[in-house]
């Protein structure tokens, strides 16, 4: 039963622009706030950066500002269709788009431009002209502003995790966060997720959050059966 309870700890609130740790990305966040409120003069924007820099977090955060539609590379082809009632489209993982979806994305660009009111924010793992896509789609991705997302430094990650722990009322013993940063996944989403699991686990076990407790939790996760 205990292991099953640990499996159920992954639920969390939807991503939010307020939760995004800015670091060196203040200009990007300012642009996205303008798009979220439909007041930006820029109707197209492309975000790029390596894994863990927050691209999906930002697009899914914008999806909370209805009427919006989040589209992943694996989404049904119909999701790429333009709908007059949708004013914000969010296309993730452009570097992974299959051939049919590339054609659909190209058409969506043109329809959004013709609408003169809708917005499109796209994301990929590299600069637009370096993407493995059709030439005409790459040119569309260059229509608007393009921003490279910069990852957080280790110091910024530690500060962000400490702030997350404080906001959750988690009392951490010295060494927990530096150990996590040195030995666990380094993207902030995974680090915050394990912090939440550690909080639940400490309450469940009625123990304070220490390095031994963290090691116990990670061992429990390793022993959980996988489907």
C-alpha positions in Angstrom: 0.0 0.0 0.0 2.8 2.4 0.9 4.4 2.0 -2.6 1.0 2.6 -4.2 0.6 5.8 -2.3 3.9 7.0 -3.6 2.8 6.3 -7.1 -0.1 8.7 -6.6 1.9 11.7 -5.5 2.5 13.1 -9.0 -0.6 15.3 -9.3 0.2 19.0 -9.3 -1.3 22.3 -10.2 -1.3 23.3 -13.9 1.8 25.2 -15.0 1.6 29.0 -14.5 3.6 32.0 -15.8 3.9 33.0 -12.1 5.7 29.8 -11.3 8.3 30.2 -14.1 11.7 31.0 -12.6 12.9 33.8 -14.8 16.7 33.8 -14.6 18.0 35.4 -17.8 14.6 35.1 -19.6 12.9 38.3 -18.4 12.3 39.7 -21.9 10.7 36.4 -23.0 8.3 36.4 -20.0 7.4 40.0 -20.7 6.5 39.1 -24.3 4.4 36.1 -23.3 2.4 38.1 -20.7 1.5 40.5 -23.6 0.4 37.6 -25.8 -1.5 36.0 -22.9 -3.5 39.2 -22.5 -3.9 39.5 -26.3 -2.3 43.0 -26.3 1.1 42.2 -28.0 1.7 43.6 -31.5 3.6 40.4 -32.2 1.3 37.7 -33.3 4.0 35.0 -33.8 6.8 34.0 -31.4 9.2 31.1 -31.4 11.0 29.8 -28.3 14.0 27.5 -28.5 16.4 25.9 -26.1 17.7 22.6 -24.8 15.6 20.3 -22.8 14.7 21.5 -19.3 14.8 25.3 -20.1 11.0 25.6 -19.7 9.6 25.6 -23.2 6.7 23.2 -22.5 6.0 24.9 -19.1 5.6 28.2 -20.8 3.4 27.0 -23.6 1.2 25.0 -21.2 1.0 28.1 -18.9 -0.3 30.1 -21.9 -2.9 27.4 -22.5 -4.6 28.5 -19.3 -5.5 31.8 -20.9 -8.6 30.7 -22.8 -9.6 30.5 -25.6 -6.3 28.7 -26.3 -5.2 25.4 -27.8 -2.0 23.5 -26.9 -0.7 21.3 -29.7 2.1 18.7 -29.3 3.9 16.9 -32.1 1.8 13.8 -31.3 -1.6 15.7 -31.1 -4.4 14.6 -33.5 -4.1 16.1 -36.9 -7.4 17.9 -36.3 -5.8 20.0 -33.6 -3.8 21.8 -36.2 -7.0 23.1 -37.8 -7.8 26.8 -37.4 -10.9 27.6 -35.4 -12.3 31.2 -35.3 -13.2 30.8 -31.6 -9.5 30.1 -30.7 -7.3 33.2 -30.4 -4.1 31.6 -29.1 -2.4 28.5 -30.5 0.6 26.9 -28.8 2.7 24.5 -31.0 5.3 22.5 -29.0 8.2 20.3 -30.1 8.4 21.6 -33.7 11.6 19.7 -34.1 9.6 16.4 -33.9 6.7 17.2 -36.3 6.0 14.3 -38.7 5.5 15.2 -42.4 1.7 15.4 -42.4 1.7 17.6 -39.3 4.3 19.9 -40.9 1.9 20.6 -43.8 -0.9 21.2 -41.3 1.3 23.5 -39.2 2.2 25.5 -42.4 -1.5 25.9 -43.2 -2.2 27.0 -39.6 0.5 29.7 -39.9 -1.2 31.1 -43.0 -4.7 31.0 -41.5 -3.6 32.8 -38.3 -1.9 35.5 -40.4 -5.0 35.9 -42.4 -7.2 36.2 -39.3 -5.2 39.2 -38.2 -6.3 38.6 -34.6 -5.1 35.2 -33.4 -1.6 34.4 -32.0 0.7 31.5 -32.4 3.6 30.6 -30.0 5.8 27.8 -31.1 8.8 26.0 -29.5 11.6 23.7 -30.6 15.1 22.5 -29.5 17.1 24.8 -31.8 17.0 28.0 -33.8 14.2 27.9 -36.5 16.4 27.7 -39.6 18.3 24.7 -38.1 15.1 22.6 -37.6 14.7 19.4 -39.6 11.5 20.7 -41.3 10.1 21.7 -44.7 11.7 24.9 -46.0 8.3 26.7 -46.2 7.5 25.8 -42.6 11.0 26.9 -41.4 10.4 30.3 -43.1 7.0 30.6 -41.3 8.7 30.0 -37.9 10.9 33.0 -38.7 7.9 35.3 -39.2 7.8 36.5 -35.6 10.2 37.0 -32.7 12.5 34.2 -31.8 14.0 33.8 -28.3 16.5 31.4 -27.0 15.6 30.3 -23.5 18.6 30.1 -21.1 18.8 27.5 -18.4 19.2 28.4 -14.8 22.6 28.4 -13.1 23.1 26.0 -10.2 22.8 28.9 -7.8 19.5 30.0 -9.3 18.2 26.4 -9.1 19.1 26.2 -5.4 17.4 29.6 -4.8 14.3 28.5 -6.7 14.1 25.2 -4.8 14.6 26.9 -1.5 11.8 29.3 -2.3 9.5 26.4 -3.4 10.2 24.6 -0.1 9.5 27.7 1.9 6.2 28.3 0.1 5.1 24.7 0.9 6.2 25.0 4.5 8.9 22.3 4.1 11.7 22.4 6.6 14.8 21.0 4.9 17.9 19.9 6.7 21.2 21.2 5.4 22.5 19.3 2.4 19.2 18.0 0.9 19.0 20.5 -2.0 22.8 20.4 -2.9 22.6 16.6 -2.9 19.6 16.6 -5.2 21.2 19.0 -7.6 24.4 16.9 -7.7 22.8 13.5 -8.0 19.2 13.8 -9.4 17.8 15.1 -12.7 18.9 18.6 -13.2 15.8 20.2 -14.8 13.8 22.3 -12.4 10.5 20.6 -13.1 11.9 17.2 -12.0 13.5 18.8 -9.0 10.3 20.5 -7.8 8.4 17.2 -8.4 10.7 15.2 -6.2 10.5 18.0 -3.6 6.7 17.6 -3.5 7.1 13.8 -3.2 9.6 14.3 -0.4 7.2 16.5 1.4 4.4 13.9 1.1 6.7 11.1 2.1 7.9 12.9 5.2 4.3 13.5 6.4 3.5 9.9 5.6 6.5 8.5 7.5 6.2 11.2 10.2 9.9 12.1 9.8 11.7 15.3 9.1 13.1 16.0 5.7 16.7 14.8 5.9 19.2 13.2 3.5 18.4 9.7 4.9 14.7 10.3 4.3 15.5 11.4 0.7 17.6 8.3 0.1 14.7 6.1 1.5 12.3 7.8 -0.9 14.5 7.3 -3.9 15.0 3.7 -3.0 11.2 3.2 -2.7 10.8 4.7 -6.2 13.4 2.3 -7.6 11.5 -0.6 -6.1 8.1 0.4 -7.5 6.9 -1.9 -10.2 6.7 -0.4 -13.7 3.9 -1.2 -16.2 
